[in-house]
Amino acid sequence: MLRIENLNKSFGVNKVLNNINLELENGVYGLLGPNGAGKTTLMRILTTIIDDYEGDIKYKNINWKQKDEVRKYIGYLPQKFSLYKNLYVSEALEHIGYMKGIEKN
């Protein structure tokens, strides 16, 4: 179970996430809301792209501050996904693998 407790995130004086509490079991979930609701910020926190937030996020016995451990369990494909247009597919895959900590054989 993924547990999010008292999650808060501000950018300057602009509070984007305010006391978010969720418990998610196995399954597929979607985030719906108007522009500016904090969906992207929440996803960036869950994918460890943003790490300066208040609150706790845990999965199994892993705390979200342990980025390397978290990244073993998650994947993320943003809505607008692109790599450098001059890369071959194999080069793009190697780049993504490197970012995920996968060693080249």
C-alpha positions, 0 to 999 in steps of 0.5 A, spaced: 500 500 500 502 506 498 501 511 504 501 519 503 500 523 510 499 530 511 503 532 504 504 539 503 508 543 498 509 550 496 512 554 491 514 561 495 507 563 498 503 559 493 501 553 496 500 547 491 498 541 495 495 542 502 495 536 507 494 531 502 492 524 505 491 518 501 492 510 501 492 506 495 492 499 494 494 495 488 490 498 482 490 503 477 488 510 479 488 517 475 488 524 477 483 529 475 482 536 476 482 543 473 489 546 471 493 548 477 490 543 482 497 540 483 496 534 479 503 535 476 506 537 483 503 530 486 506 526 480 513 529 481 513 528 488 511 521 487 516 520 482 522 523 486 523 529 481 521 534 487 524 532 494 523 538 498 516 537 501 512 536 507 509 530 510 510 522 509 510 518 503 511 510 504 510 504 500 512 497 504 517 499 508 520 504 504 520 512 506 520 516 499 526 520 502 530 514 499 530 515 492 534 509 489 529 504 493 523 508 491 525 508 483 526 500 483 518 500 484 516 506 480 515 508 472 513 514 470 511 517 462 509 524 462 504 526 457 509 530 453 514 525 452 520 526 448 528 525 447 533 528 443 530 527 436 537 525 433 538 519 438 537 512 435 532 508 439 537 504 442 541 510 445 534 513 448 533 506 451 540 506 454 539 513 457 533 511 460 536 505 463 542 509 466 537 514 469 534 508 472 540 505 475 541 499 470 548 497 468 549 496 461 552 489 459 
